[in-house]
Amino acid sequence: MNITPAPSDLAFVPFVSVDDMMKIINKIGPAKAIADIADYIESDFRRWESFDKTPRVAAHSPEGVIELMPTSDGETYGFKYVNGHPANMARGFQTVTAFGVLSNVSNGYPVLLTEMTVLTALRTAATSVVAARHLAPKGAKTMAMIGNGAQCEFQALAFQKVLGIENVRLYDIDSTATDKAAKNLSSSGLNITKCADPHQAIAGAEIITTCTADKQYATILTDNMVGAGVHINAIGGDCPGKTELHRDILSRSDIFVEYPPQTRIEGEIQQLAEDHPVTELWQVITGTADGRTSKNQVTLFDSVGFAIEDFSALRYIHDRLEDIDHYQELDMIADPDDPRDLFGMLARASKAA
Amino acid sequence: MNITPAPSDLAFVPFVSVDDMMKIINKIGPAKAIADIADYIESDFRRWESFDKTPRVAAHSPEGVIELMPTSDGETYGFKYVNGHPANMARGFQTVTAFGVLSNVSNGYPVLLTEMTVLTALRTAATSVVAARHLAPKGAKTMAMIGNGAQCEFQALAFQKVLGIENVRLYDIDSTATDKAAKNLSSSGLNITKCADPHQAIAGAEIITTCTADKQYATILTDNMVGAGVHINAIGGDCPGKTELHRDILSRSDIFVEYPPQTRIEGEIQQLAEDHPVTELWQVITGTADGRTSKNQVTLFDSVGFAIEDFSALRYIHDRLEDIDHYQELDMIADPDDPRDLFGMLARASKAA
């Protein structure tokens, strides 16, 4: 690379590519990385009130949505760019891709640029186990996984590692997705059962994870399928018009959410009245609200994904960079010797060329 | 670089570094690049109504602000990350740094990541000349430049190239900034005059550009300094609490703005009543509103910078990439063979390592 004149150290931003991210996560181990990120999320949720919070900024189109998800704790600022295009898969693209940035609030300079497609998969599973740690029945051993797409294996490993789940019962409307997930999890130590329908999948499950990708009102679970005492980890209903659960399930569940102003627009509860009572997960974590209080209670984590979870995941990766040297430095910030002399920097580059 | 397994073509996003951007702009020539970007901006302002518009999403802190500025025309989506930290200069950092992304709306994939500190300087000057083309007195030959910081030379070259300005009169509270700008413009062909005070700077100027960086209510121009028929190009008043012009100047000017909901918060007009009449620049460009209608009219372009201008600049750079081969491909988008098999991609990367 022929850089003239040489940029200063201030010009460089560490960049974690997809390849770097896979090396970092494989070095740590995916299950351990998810468990670690869960601890970062739990610690950030504990100081929930210190964050700037805003619903994501979405640009909707007939094909999907592009969103920016910013937040800040006053010292560090983070945002994620993420798209959601349900039609992408059939065209050979990822439904969800993402990248993110962490910055120093005091001077506004970015300190990390990273892929977040892989990282979002980890943080979504990490958020699920943070919620389940507080809401699922104690001693749960069996989880049903309805929807066996890109998020499935991360959820299974997260619940094994953090909750002690031993049995995972897979179902997807497309059996090739189930086959893929079963194969990927074959050496995990989990007992994997491929199921022919949702009823078979939920048999004996104390935890039901729904994670399907259709952009439409769907009914993955109906009321009669959900028994007393179950914890439902609802991942897939995450944008306007996209839900997975029958309304009647919601009515008899205690519902826990990340950030109500966003969940009421995007989550399962978009089916309910605007004032339907919900509990904020961070309040359960800090002990200011109840989580599971009885054995027969149906708990529902209506997860849509919130900016603070991405912030936690970005912090986690940033904290690993020194130890795990998988990143490159990008010449991304113009840094003239004299900050007022941007034009002079350009002129000198011309002379040097 | 040891990438295993090799990412597909879909994984890569072209990245224009600061060094690349300087090479691209120097190859085109800064003045021509600004004039070209002005044409892109004018053409996008002509189709103003086809854009998603939203005020920027700002995270304020005592030291400054970090902002995201998204927009979309339904086919292409763009956003800029930009900070503004007035205290940065004294600490050796840039007051404003920026980067931006252009994406394909139909699948949500980014098609360009680029530095935008240099590019923002160009697009700001380009926006100024777009406005001046419609508002400044015909045949103007002399411009006063109050504030000789990072934006100064770009403004001077833009007005020379697009408006035919021949004389530029420089003033800054810090004379070293004036010396810097005069030196940088010494071979431009402009007649440069270094002035000892603002009164001297505006003597005989048909166009007055104000571009100072203090984050406070300042009064760079008072009412008695502004004569009839002048066009004021007010760049520096661009966030809450930061203005440059005395209120009385605003009262007797015809005021033109980019996007009123943003300008009323950030621009000079934050000093005025919320319903004070302003004209949107795009309407002057399309001919649905009047620009300059008389010789003695004081016109004021209250510029704060809007997302569509960044979008235009991003489009311009993206359109140049094929011809001017200064970029690198970043492995930024996870692209497994089977979009549902993100975990399998991670697992295969582990085996390959």
Interface residues (C-beta under 8 A of the other chain):
Chain A: M1 I3 T4 P7 L10 A11 F15 S17 V18 D19 M22 K23 I25 N26 P30 D52 T54 V57 A59 S61 E63 G64 V65 I66 L68 P70 S72 G74 Y77 F79 Y81 N83 G84 H85 N88 M89 R91 G92 F93 Q94 T95 T97 F99 V101 S103 V105 S106 N107 G108 Y109 P110 E115 T117 V118 A121 N148 G149 A150 C152 E153 F154 A177 K180 A181 K183 N184 L330 D331 M332 I333 A334 D335 P336 D338 P339 R340 D341 L342 F343 G344 M345 L346 A347 A349 S350 A353
Chain B: M1 I3 T4 P7 L10 A11 F15 S17 V18 D19 M22 K23 I25 N26 P30 D52 T54 V57 A59 S61 E63 G64 V65 I66 L68 P70 S72 G74 Y77 F79 Y81 N83 G84 H85 N88 M89 R91 G92 F93 Q94 T95 T97 F99 V101 S103 V105 S106 N107 G108 Y109 P110 E115 T117 V118 A121 N148 G149 A150 C152 E153 F154 A177 K180 A181 K183 N184 L330 D331 M332 I333 A334 D335 P336 D338 P339 R340 D341 L342 F343 G344 M345 L346 A347 A349 S350 A353
